[in-house]
Amino acid sequence: MRNKYILLRHGETKYQAKDLPIFYPFPENPPISLTTKGKKMIKDSVLEIKKENDIDLIYASPFYRTIQSAKIASGILGVKPKYDKRLIDINFGIYHGRPFNDLWNKIKERELFYKKPEGGETRREVKKRVLSFFKEIDKKHKDKTILIISHADPIWLLVSHFKGLTEEETMKHKKDYHPKVGTFTKL
């Protein structure tokens, strides 16, 4: 890697606050906002990041919750965010807005690497698009510290890739690398 990367998951939304066992609606209408606690999570994480890092660039997913998170980060860091659709959350197709079990009763979590929900994408496809983004910006920049604001699955899959994990190991270590809302990790 030619740059230093910090990966931050968006702050808490009502889905995490209420522990709602359903997939986010897609497209988001109305947009899914951060809770007050979610905004504070991002502020606290970015202030912690700032203590040890001079952030040169911010890239974020163009979903509302990540846009809100990026604006908070931008206000603290003084860096204008750029948005890239390759950082969006996994597309669960027809299962968006429905209970988790509707999908997991049809496709097991492990199978989501190679089985696509109707109208959605596999985890392999998510990993491919996130890696495409990563390779492009790593080639474009040199010796920068880059903050990437995204969602749990894209971050988890990217971290697992750079740790050299197989799909089986990625699933085994999901609890270790699948980020909680408002938390960050370094590559």
TORPA-4810 file (N, C-alpha, C, O; in nm, 3 decimals):
<nodes>
NODE_1_0.085_-0.119_0.000_0.000_0.000_0.000_0.089_0.124_0.000_0.189_0.133_0.072_M
NODE_2_0.049_0.219_-0.082_0.125_0.343_-0.092_0.078_0.449_0.007_0.143_0.553_0.022_R
NODE_3_-0.035_0.424_0.074_-0.096_0.520_0.164_-0.135_0.450_0.294_-0.131_0.328_0.306_N
NODE_4_-0.172_0.532_0.391_-0.223_0.482_0.518_-0.375_0.498_0.515_-0.425_0.603_0.474_K
NODE_5_-0.448_0.394_0.557_-0.594_0.396_0.550_-0.657_0.374_0.686_-0.613_0.290_0.765_Y
NODE_6_-0.762_0.453_0.711_-0.844_0.436_0.830_-0.987_0.417_0.780_-1.040_0.499_0.705_I
NODE_7_-1.049_0.307_0.823_-1.184_0.271_0.779_-1.281_0.296_0.894_-1.264_0.242_1.003_L
NODE_8_-1.383_0.378_0.869_-1.480_0.417_0.970_-1.620_0.378_0.925_-1.663_0.412_0.815_L
NODE_9_-1.691_0.305_1.012_-1.830_0.274_0.982_-1.916_0.391_1.027_-1.889_0.453_1.130_R
NODE_10_-2.020_0.420_0.951_-2.113_0.528_0.984_-2.163_0.514_1.128_-2.153_0.407_1.188_H
NODE_11_-2.217_0.622_1.181_-2.272_0.621_1.317_-2.405_0.548_1.325_-2.462_0.505_1.225_G
NODE_12_-2.452_0.537_1.447_-2.577_0.466_1.475_-2.697_0.530_1.405_-2.710_0.653_1.399_E
NODE_13_-2.785_0.444_1.352_-2.914_0.486_1.296_-3.023_0.425_1.385_-2.993_0.354_1.481_T
NODE_14_-3.147_0.453_1.353_-3.257_0.395_1.432_-3.256_0.243_1.425_-3.306_0.176_1.515_K
NODE_15_-3.199_0.187_1.318_-3.195_0.042_1.304_-3.107_-0.022_1.412_-3.142_-0.127_1.466_Y
NODE_16_-2.993_0.040_1.442_-2.909_-0.012_1.549_-2.965_0.029_1.685_-2.961_-0.050_1.779_Q
NODE_17_-3.015_0.151_1.697_-3.066_0.201_1.825_-3.181_0.114_1.876_-3.191_0.088_1.996_A
NODE_18_-3.266_0.071_1.785_-3.383_-0.009_1.824_-3.360_-0.158_1.801_-3.450_-0.239_1.822_K
NODE_19_-3.238_-0.193_1.757_-3.203_-0.332_1.729_-3.307_-0.397_1.637_-3.355_-0.508_1.661_D
NODE_20_-3.340_-0.324_1.530_-3.440_-0.371_1.435_-3.381_-0.482_1.347_-3.283_-0.459_1.277_L
NODE_21_-3.440_-0.601_1.350_-3.385_-0.713_1.274_-3.434_-0.715_1.128_-3.479_-0.818_1.078_P
NODE_22_-3.424_-0.599_1.062_-3.463_-0.592_0.921_-3.352_-0.524_0.841_-3.274_-0.444_0.895_I
NODE_23_-3.346_-0.556_0.713_-3.249_-0.492_0.625_-3.298_-0.351_0.593_-3.418_-0.327_0.579_F
NODE_24_-3.204_-0.258_0.582_-3.238_-0.121_0.544_-3.321_-0.121_0.415_-3.299_-0.204_0.327_Y
NODE_25_-3.416_-0.029_0.404_-3.485_-0.014_0.275_-3.386_0.035_0.168_-3.288_0.103_0.200_P
NODE_26_-3.411_0.001_0.046_-3.325_0.046_-0.064_-3.411_0.062_-0.188_-3.478_-0.034_-0.226_F
NODE_27_-3.414_0.175_-0.252_-3.341_0.295_-0.209_-3.402_0.353_-0.082_-3.519_0.330_-0.050_P
NODE_28_-3.320_0.427_-0.013_-3.363_0.485_0.114_-3.454_0.604_0.090_-3.411_0.710_0.047_E
NODE_29_-3.581_0.583_0.118_-3.677_0.691_0.101_-3.783_0.678_0.209_-3.870_0.591_0.198_N
NODE_30_-3.780_0.762_0.312_-3.689_0.873_0.332_-3.549_0.825_0.370_-3.531_0.709_0.409_P
NODE_31_-3.449_0.914_0.358_-3.312_0.876_0.393_-3.302_0.831_0.539_-3.374_0.880_0.627_P
NODE_32_-3.211_0.739_0.563_-3.188_0.687_0.698_-3.084_0.777_0.765_-2.969_0.784_0.721_I
NODE_33_-3.126_0.844_0.871_-3.042_0.942_0.940_-2.969_0.881_1.059_-3.010_0.779_1.113_S
NODE_34_-2.862_0.947_1.097_-2.793_0.912_1.221_-2.878_0.959_1.339_-2.946_1.061_1.330_L
NODE_35_-2.873_0.884_1.447_-2.936_0.929_1.571_-2.843_1.032_1.636_-2.730_1.051_1.591_T
NODE_36_-2.891_1.097_1.738_-2.805_1.190_1.813_-2.683_1.115_1.866_-2.571_1.166_1.860_T
NODE_37_-2.705_0.995_1.918_-2.594_0.913_1.967_-2.499_0.878_1.852_-2.378_0.877_1.871_K
NODE_38_-2.554_0.850_1.733_-2.473_0.816_1.617_-2.383_0.932_1.576_-2.267_0.911_1.539_G
NODE_39_-2.435_1.052_1.582_-2.354_1.171_1.549_-2.241_1.188_1.649_-2.129_1.223_1.613_K
NODE_40_-2.271_1.162_1.776_-2.168_1.172_1.881_-2.062_1.063_1.862_-1.943_1.088_1.883_K
NODE_41_-2.105_0.944_1.824_-2.010_0.835_1.799_-1.907_0.877_1.694_-1.787_0.857_1.710_M
NODE_42_-1.957_0.936_1.585_-1.868_0.977_1.477_-1.776_1.088_1.525_-1.655_1.085_1.500_I
NODE_43_-1.831_1.185_1.593_-1.748_1.295_1.645_-1.637_1.240_1.735_-1.521_1.276_1.719_K
NODE_44_-1.673_1.152_1.827_-1.574_1.095_1.919_-1.468_1.015_1.845_-1.349_1.027_1.875_D
NODE_45_-1.510_0.933_1.749_-1.414_0.852_1.673_-1.320_0.941_1.591_-1.200_0.917_1.586_S
NODE_46_-1.376_1.043_1.527_-1.293_1.130_1.444_-1.196_1.211_1.531_-1.081_1.233_1.492_V
NODE_47_-1.240_1.254_1.647_-1.148_1.324_1.738_-1.035_1.231_1.782_-0.921_1.274_1.796_L
NODE_48_-1.066_1.104_1.805_-0.963_1.006_1.841_-0.868_0.984_1.724_-0.746_0.977_1.743_E
NODE_49_-0.923_0.972_1.604_-0.840_0.955_1.484_-0.747_1.075_1.469_-0.629_1.059_1.437_I
NODE_50_-0.800_1.193_1.490_-0.724_1.317_1.471_-0.605_1.328_1.567_-0.504_1.389_1.532_K
NODE_51_-0.615_1.269_1.686_-0.506_1.275_1.782_-0.376_1.217_1.727_-0.268_1.265_1.760_K
NODE_52_-0.388_1.113_1.644_-0.268_1.043_1.597_-0.247_1.051_1.445_-0.150_0.996_1.394_E
NODE_53_-0.337_1.119_1.375_-0.329_1.118_1.229_-0.365_1.254_1.171_-0.457_1.321_1.218_N
NODE_54_-0.292_1.293_1.070_-0.329_1.409_0.989_-0.396_1.355_0.864_-0.330_1.301_0.775_D
NODE_55_-0.526_1.368_0.857_-0.603_1.312_0.745_-0.589_1.405_0.624_-0.614_1.525_0.633_I
NODE_56_-0.549_1.347_0.513_-0.533_1.422_0.389_-0.658_1.417_0.301_-0.691_1.514_0.233_D
NODE_57_-0.727_1.303_0.304_-0.842_1.283_0.216_-0.951_1.205_0.289_-0.923_1.121_0.374_L
NODE_58_-1.075_1.235_0.254_-1.189_1.159_0.303_-1.268_1.110_0.182_-1.305_1.188_0.095_I
NODE_59_-1.293_0.980_0.179_-1.381_0.920_0.080_-1.496_0.854_0.155_-1.475_0.794_0.261_Y
NODE_60_-1.617_0.864_0.101_-1.732_0.806_0.170_-1.834_0.751_0.070_-1.838_0.789_-0.047_A
NODE_61_-1.913_0.660_0.120_-2.029_0.609_0.047_-2.131_0.722_0.033_-2.144_0.805_0.123_S
NODE_62_-2.202_0.728_-0.079_-2.301_0.835_-0.098_-2.439_0.807_-0.037_-2.537_0.868_-0.079_P
NODE_63_-2.448_0.717_0.060_-2.574_0.697_0.132_-2.584_0.805_0.240_-2.483_0.853_0.290_F
NODE_64_-2.705_0.840_0.276_-2.727_0.954_0.367_-2.654_0.938_0.500_-2.594_1.034_0.549_Y
NODE_65_-2.657_0.819_0.560_-2.592_0.800_0.690_-2.441_0.816_0.681_-2.378_0.861_0.777_R
NODE_66_-2.382_0.779_0.567_-2.238_0.798_0.551_-2.206_0.942_0.509_-2.099_0.994_0.542_T
NODE_67_-2.296_1.005_0.437_-2.279_1.148_0.405_-2.280_1.229_0.534_-2.196_1.317_0.554_I
NODE_68_-2.376_1.200_0.623_-2.381_1.269_0.752_-2.252_1.246_0.830_-2.195_1.339_0.887_Q
NODE_69_-2.205_1.124_0.832_-2.082_1.090_0.903_-1.963_1.165_0.842_-1.877_1.215_0.914_S
NODE_70_-1.958_1.171_0.709_-1.848_1.240_0.640_-1.850_1.391_0.667_-1.745_1.453_0.680_A
NODE_71_-1.969_1.448_0.675_-1.978_1.592_0.705_-1.930_1.622_0.846_-1.866_1.725_0.868_K
NODE_72_-1.960_1.536_0.940_-1.909_1.554_1.076_-1.756_1.545_1.075_-1.688_1.629_1.135_I
NODE_73_-1.704_1.444_1.007_-1.558_1.427_0.997_-1.494_1.548_0.929_-1.391_1.597_0.973_A
NODE_74_-1.556_1.594_0.823_-1.505_1.709_0.750_-1.498_1.834_0.838_-1.400_1.909_0.832_S
NODE_75_-1.601_1.855_0.919_-1.603_1.970_1.008_-1.491_1.967_1.111_-1.439_2.071_1.149_G
NODE_76_-1.455_1.849_1.155_-1.349_1.833_1.254_-1.211_1.838_1.189_-1.117_1.897_1.243_I
NODE_77_-1.199_1.775_1.073_-1.068_1.759_1.009_-1.035_1.868_0.908_-0.918_1.884_0.870_L
NODE_78_-1.135_1.942_0.864_-1.110_2.046_0.765_-1.077_1.991_0.628_-1.007_2.055_0.550_G
NODE_79_-1.128_1.872_0.597_-1.103_1.807_0.468_-1.238_1.780_0.402_-1.327_1.720_0.463_V
NODE_80_-1.253_1.824_0.279_-1.379_1.806_0.207_-1.391_1.661_0.160_-1.300_1.610_0.095_K
NODE_81_-1.503_1.594_0.192_-1.518_1.454_0.150_-1.550_1.439_0.002_-1.611_1.527_-0.060_P
NODE_82_-1.508_1.326_-0.052_-1.543_1.285_-0.187_-1.627_1.158_-0.172_-1.606_1.080_-0.080_K
NODE_83_-1.721_1.139_-0.263_-1.813_1.026_-0.252_-1.794_0.930_-0.369_-1.772_0.972_-0.483_Y
NODE_84_-1.803_0.802_-0.339_-1.785_0.700_-0.441_-1.886_0.588_-0.418_-1.893_0.531_-0.309_D
NODE_85_-1.964_0.557_-0.520_-2.071_0.457_-0.506_-2.018_0.316_-0.483_-2.094_0.228_-0.441_K
NODE_86_-1.891_0.292_-0.510_-1.835_0.159_-0.484_-1.824_0.129_-0.334_-1.800_0.015_-0.294_R
NODE_87_-1.842_0.233_-0.251_-1.835_0.216_-0.106_-1.971_0.191_-0.041_-1.981_0.180_0.081_L
NODE_88_-2.077_0.182_-0.124_-2.211_0.163_-0.066_-2.222_0.026_0.001_-2.139_-0.063_-0.020_I
NODE_89_-2.327_0.012_0.081_-2.352_-0.112_0.151_-2.390_-0.222_0.053_-2.422_-0.196_-0.062_D
NODE_90_-2.387_-0.345_0.100_-2.426_-0.460_0.019_-2.573_-0.446_-0.024_-2.657_-0.399_0.053_I
NODE_91_-2.600_-0.486_-0.145_-2.736_-0.481_-0.198_-2.802_-0.617_-0.176_-2.763_-0.716_-0.237_N
NODE_92_-2.902_-0.619_-0.089_-2.975_-0.742_-0.059_-3.096_-0.761_-0.150_-3.178_-0.850_-0.126_F
NODE_93_-3.109_-0.679_-0.253_-3.215_-0.696_-0.352_-3.354_-0.690_-0.292_-3.387_-0.598_-0.217_G
NODE_94_-3.436_-0.791_-0.325_-3.576_-0.791_-0.282_-3.592_-0.801_-0.130_-3.703_-0.787_-0.078_I
NODE_95_-3.484_-0.826_-0.059_-3.493_-0.843_0.087_-3.477_-0.712_0.164_-3.494_-0.710_0.286_Y
NODE_96_-3.446_-0.602_0.094_-3.438_-0.473_0.162_-3.574_-0.438_0.222_-3.678_-0.454_0.158_H
NODE_97_-3.570_-0.390_0.346_-3.693_-0.354_0.416_-3.765_-0.473_0.477_-3.873_-0.457_0.535_G
NODE_98_-3.706_-0.590_0.464_-3.769_-0.712_0.516_-3.685_-0.769_0.631_-3.568_-0.734_0.646_R
NODE_99_-3.745_-0.856_0.713_-3.671_-0.919_0.823_-3.551_-0.999_0.774_-3.555_-1.059_0.666_P
NODE_100_-3.443_-1.000_0.853_-3.322_-1.075_0.819_-3.354_-1.221_0.782_-3.303_-1.274_0.684_F
NODE_101_-3.441_-1.283_0.862_-3.469_-1.425_0.842_-3.534_-1.456_0.708_-3.525_-1.570_0.661_N
NODE_102_-3.599_-1.359_0.645_-3.655_-1.383_0.511_-3.543_-1.423_0.415_-3.560_-1.513_0.332_D
NODE_103_-3.428_-1.355_0.426_-3.314_-1.388_0.341_-3.243_-1.513_0.392_-3.214_-1.604_0.315_L
NODE_104_-3.213_-1.516_0.523_-3.133_-1.627_0.576_-3.205_-1.761_0.567_-3.140_-1.866_0.572_W
NODE_105_-3.338_-1.761_0.553_-3.411_-1.886_0.532_-3.397_-1.936_0.388_-3.421_-2.053_0.360_N
NODE_106_-3.358_-1.847_0.297_-3.339_-1.883_0.155_-3.192_-1.905_0.121_-3.155_-2.000_0.052_K
NODE_107_-3.108_-1.814_0.172_-2.964_-1.819_0.144_-2.892_-1.808_0.279_-2.912_-1.711_0.352_I
NODE_108_-2.811_-1.907_0.311_-2.736_-1.903_0.437_-2.628_-1.796_0.426_-2.581_-1.764_0.317_K
NODE_109_-2.589_-1.741_0.542_-2.490_-1.633_0.541_-2.364_-1.670_0.464_-2.312_-1.588_0.388_E
NODE_110_-2.314_-1.791_0.482_-2.193_-1.835_0.412_-2.216_-1.839_0.261_-2.126_-1.808_0.183_R
NODE_111_-2.338_-1.878_0.221_-2.370_-1.890_0.079_-2.379_-1.754_0.009_-2.372_-1.747_-0.114_E
NODE_112_-2.394_-1.648_0.086_-2.406_-1.514_0.026_-2.278_-1.473_-0.047_-2.279_-1.375_-0.123_L
NODE_113_-2.169_-1.545_-0.026_-2.048_-1.517_-0.103_-2.068_-1.551_-0.250_-2.009_-1.486_-0.337_F
NODE_114_-2.149_-1.652_-0.279_-2.165_-1.696_-0.417_-2.310_-1.705_-0.464_-2.333_-1.721_-0.584_Y
NODE_115_-2.407_-1.696_-0.374_-2.547_-1.694_-0.413_-2.600_-1.552_-0.402_-2.585_-1.486_-0.300_K
NODE_116_-2.662_-1.507_-0.509_-2.710_-1.370_-0.517_-2.859_-1.364_-0.484_-2.938_-1.438_-0.543_K
NODE_117_-2.897_-1.276_-0.389_-3.041_-1.257_-0.369_-3.101_-1.192_-0.494_-3.034_-1.114_-0.561_P
NODE_118_-3.224_-1.223_-0.524_-3.288_-1.164_-0.642_-3.276_-1.012_-0.637_-3.317_-0.948_-0.540_E
NODE_119_-3.219_-0.954_-0.743_-3.202_-0.809_-0.753_-3.087_-0.755_-0.671_-3.069_-0.634_-0.664_G
NODE_120_-3.009_-0.842_-0.608_-2.900_-0.798_-0.520_-2.763_-0.838_-0.571_-2.742_-0.855_-0.691_G
NODE_121_-2.671_-0.853_-0.479_-2.534_-0.889_-0.515_-2.477_-0.985_-0.411_-2.525_-0.994_-0.298_E
NODE_122_-2.373_-1.056_-0.451_-2.303_-1.148_-0.361_-2.196_-1.071_-0.284_-2.161_-0.958_-0.318_T
NODE_123_-2.146_-1.134_-0.179_-2.033_-1.073_-0.106_-1.909_-1.067_-0.194_-1.828_-0.976_-0.180_R
NODE_124_-1.892_-1.162_-0.283_-1.778_-1.157_-0.376_-1.787_-1.031_-0.462_-1.685_-0.966_-0.489_R
NODE_125_-1.907_-0.998_-0.506_-1.924_-0.877_-0.588_-1.897_-0.751_-0.507_-1.836_-0.656_-0.557_E
NODE_126_-1.940_-0.750_-0.381_-1.912_-0.635_-0.294_-1.761_-0.620_-0.278_-1.707_-0.510_-0.292_V
NODE_127_-1.694_-0.729_-0.248_-1.549_-0.728_-0.230_-1.480_-0.678_-0.357_-1.386_-0.599_-0.350_K
NODE_128_-1.526_-0.724_-0.472_-1.466_-0.683_-0.600_-1.480_-0.532_-0.622_-1.384_-0.467_-0.663_K
NODE_129_-1.599_-0.476_-0.594_-1.617_-0.332_-0.619_-1.540_-0.247_-0.517_-1.488_-0.141_-0.551_R
NODE_130_-1.534_-0.294_-0.392_-1.459_-0.218_-0.290_-1.310_-0.224_-0.321_-1.239_-0.125_-0.306_V
NODE_131_-1.262_-0.340_-0.364_-1.120_-0.351_-0.401_-1.089_-0.267_-0.524_-0.980_-0.211_-0.535_L
NODE_132_-1.183_-0.257_-0.618_-1.164_-0.172_-0.735_-1.144_-0.026_-0.691_-1.053_0.042_-0.739_S
NODE_133_-1.228_0.019_-0.599_-1.213_0.154_-0.544_-1.077_0.168_-0.476_-1.004_0.264_-0.502_F
NODE_134_-1.044_0.073_-0.390_-0.921_0.081_-0.313_-0.798_0.086_-0.405_-0.709_0.170_-0.386_F
NODE_135_-0.793_-0.002_-0.502_-0.678_-0.005_-0.594_-0.665_0.126_-0.669_-0.555_0.176_-0.690_K
NODE_136_-0.778_0.182_-0.710_-0.776_0.309_-0.784_-0.721_0.423_-0.699_-0.635_0.498_-0.744_E
NODE_137_-0.770_0.436_-0.576_-0.721_0.549_-0.496_-0.579_0.525_-0.446_-0.505_0.621_-0.427_I
NODE_138_-0.541_0.399_-0.425_-0.404_0.373_-0.382_-0.305_0.405_-0.493_-0.192_0.447_-0.467_D
NODE_139_-0.347_0.385_-0.616_-0.262_0.418_-0.731_-0.259_0.571_-0.753_-0.156_0.626_-0.793_K
NODE_140_-0.371_0.636_-0.727_-0.386_0.780_-0.752_-0.309_0.866_-0.651_-0.261_0.974_-0.685_K
NODE_141_-0.298_0.818_-0.527_-0.235_0.896_-0.420_-0.111_0.825_-0.367_-0.096_0.704_-0.382_H
NODE_142_-0.022_0.902_-0.306_0.098_0.844_-0.247_0.131_0.918_-0.118_0.126_1.041_-0.112_K
NODE_143_0.164_0.842_-0.015_0.204_0.896_0.116_0.096_0.983_0.179_0.126_1.084_0.242_D
NODE_144_-0.029_0.944_0.160_-0.143_1.016_0.219_-0.204_0.932_0.330_-0.189_0.810_0.333_K
NODE_145_-0.273_1.000_0.420_-0.355_0.930_0.519_-0.499_0.954_0.478_-0.547_1.067_0.474_T
NODE_146_-0.567_0.844_0.449_-0.700_0.851_0.388_-0.804_0.788_0.480_-0.791_0.673_0.523_I
NODE_147_-0.907_0.865_0.509_-1.020_0.817_0.588_-1.129_0.772_0.492_-1.173_0.847_0.405_L
NODE_148_-1.172_0.646_0.508_-1.279_0.591_0.426_-1.398_0.564_0.517_-1.387_0.492_0.616_I
NODE_149_-1.513_0.623_0.482_-1.634_0.607_0.561_-1.733_0.524_0.481_-1.776_0.562_0.372_I
NODE_150_-1.766_0.408_0.537_-1.850_0.314_0.463_-1.943_0.240_0.558_-1.986_0.294_0.660_S
NODE_151_-1.971_0.116_0.524_-2.068_0.032_0.593_-2.000_-0.095_0.641_-1.887_-0.124_0.603_H
NODE_152_-2.069_-0.170_0.725_-2.008_-0.286_0.790_-1.954_-0.389_0.690_-1.838_-0.428_0.698_A
NODE_153_-2.038_-0.433_0.594_-1.992_-0.539_0.505_-1.876_-0.496_0.415_-1.778_-0.571_0.406_D
NODE_154_-1.881_-0.382_0.349_-1.765_-0.343_0.269_-1.636_-0.332_0.352_-1.529_-0.372_0.305_P
NODE_155_-1.645_-0.278_0.473_-1.526_-0.267_0.558_-1.477_-0.405_0.599_-1.358_-0.434_0.590_I
NODE_156_-1.568_-0.489_0.645_-1.534_-0.625_0.688_-1.466_-0.703_0.576_-1.366_-0.771_0.599_W
NODE_157_-1.520_-0.694_0.456_-1.464_-0.768_0.343_-1.328_-0.713_0.303_-1.240_-0.789_0.266_L
NODE_158_-1.310_-0.582_0.310_-1.181_-0.522_0.276_-1.075_-0.560_0.379_-0.964_-0.598_0.342_L
NODE_159_-1.107_-0.550_0.507_-1.012_-0.588_0.612_-0.976_-0.735_0.598_-0.858_-0.771_0.607_V
NODE_160_-1.075_-0.821_0.577_-1.050_-0.964_0.561_-0.957_-0.991_0.443_-0.870_-1.077_0.451_S
NODE_161_-0.977_-0.919_0.334_-0.890_-0.933_0.217_-0.745_-0.900_0.253_-0.654_-0.977_0.220_H
NODE_162_-0.724_-0.788_0.319_-0.588_-0.746_0.351_-0.524_-0.831_0.461_-0.402_-0.829_0.478_F
NODE_163_-0.605_-0.904_0.534_-0.551_-1.000_0.631_-0.525_-1.135_0.564_-0.474_-1.227_0.628_K
NODE_164_-0.560_-1.146_0.436_-0.535_-1.268_0.361_-0.628_-1.383_0.396_-0.592_-1.500_0.380_G
NODE_165_-0.748_-1.351_0.445_-0.842_-1.454_0.487_-0.919_-1.514_0.370_-0.956_-1.444_0.276_L
NODE_166_-0.941_-1.642_0.377_-1.028_-1.710_0.282_-1.172_-1.672_0.317_-1.197_-1.610_0.421_T
NODE_167_-1.267_-1.710_0.232_-1.408_-1.683_0.263_-1.450_-1.756_0.390_-1.525_-1.702_0.471_E
NODE_168_-1.403_-1.877_0.406_-1.434_-1.955_0.527_-1.380_-1.882_0.652_-1.449_-1.870_0.752_E
NODE_169_-1.255_-1.835_0.643_-1.195_-1.762_0.756_-1.263_-1.628_0.778_-1.277_-1.583_0.892_E
NODE_170_-1.305_-1.564_0.669_-1.378_-1.437_0.680_-1.505_-1.456_0.762_-1.535_-1.374_0.849_T
NODE_171_-1.578_-1.563_0.735_-1.700_-1.591_0.812_-1.665_-1.626_0.956_-1.733_-1.582_1.049_M
NODE_172_-1.561_-1.706_0.975_-1.521_-1.748_1.110_-1.484_-1.628_1.196_-1.510_-1.627_1.317_K
NODE_173_-1.423_-1.527_1.135_-1.376_-1.409_1.209_-1.467_-1.288_1.192_-1.425_-1.175_1.216_H
NODE_174_-1.591_-1.310_1.151_-1.684_-1.199_1.129_-1.696_-1.112_1.254_-1.693_-0.989_1.245_K
NODE_175_-1.711_-1.175_1.369_-1.727_-1.097_1.492_-1.603_-1.014_1.524_-1.613_-0.913_1.594_K
NODE_176_-1.487_-1.054_1.475_-1.363_-0.981_1.500_-1.344_-0.861_1.408_-1.288_-0.760_1.449_D
NODE_177_-1.391_-0.872_1.284_-1.362_-0.769_1.184_-1.485_-0.697_1.129_-1.470_-0.601_1.054_Y
NODE_178_-1.603_-0.740_1.166_-1.726_-0.673_1.122_-1.747_-0.555_1.216_-1.784_-0.574_1.332_H
NODE_179_-1.724_-0.432_1.169_-1.720_-0.317_1.262_-1.855_-0.279_1.320_-1.959_-0.288_1.254_P
NODE_180_-1.852_-0.237_1.443_-1.971_-0.181_1.507_-1.990_-0.039_1.456_-1.895_0.023_1.408_K
NODE_181_-2.113_0.013_1.466_-2.137_0.149_1.419_-2.047_0.248_1.494_-2.024_0.235_1.614_V
NODE_182_-1.998_0.346_1.417_-1.918_0.453_1.475_-1.776_0.415_1.514_-1.707_0.494_1.578_G
NODE_183_-1.732_0.295_1.476_-1.595_0.253_1.511_-1.506_0.252_1.388_-1.553_0.249_1.274_T
NODE_184_-1.376_0.256_1.413_-1.281_0.259_1.303_-1.173_0.154_1.322_-1.149_0.105_1.432_F
NODE_185_-1.109_0.123_1.211_-0.995_0.032_1.211_-0.893_0.087_1.112_-0.927_0.162_1.020_T
NODE_186_-0.769_0.048_1.131_-0.663_0.090_1.040_-0.618_-0.029_0.956_-0.611_-0.142_1.003_K
NODE_187_-0.587_-0.001_0.831_-0.531_-0.106_0.745_-0.380_-0.105_0.758_-0.312_-0.185_0.694_L
</nodes>
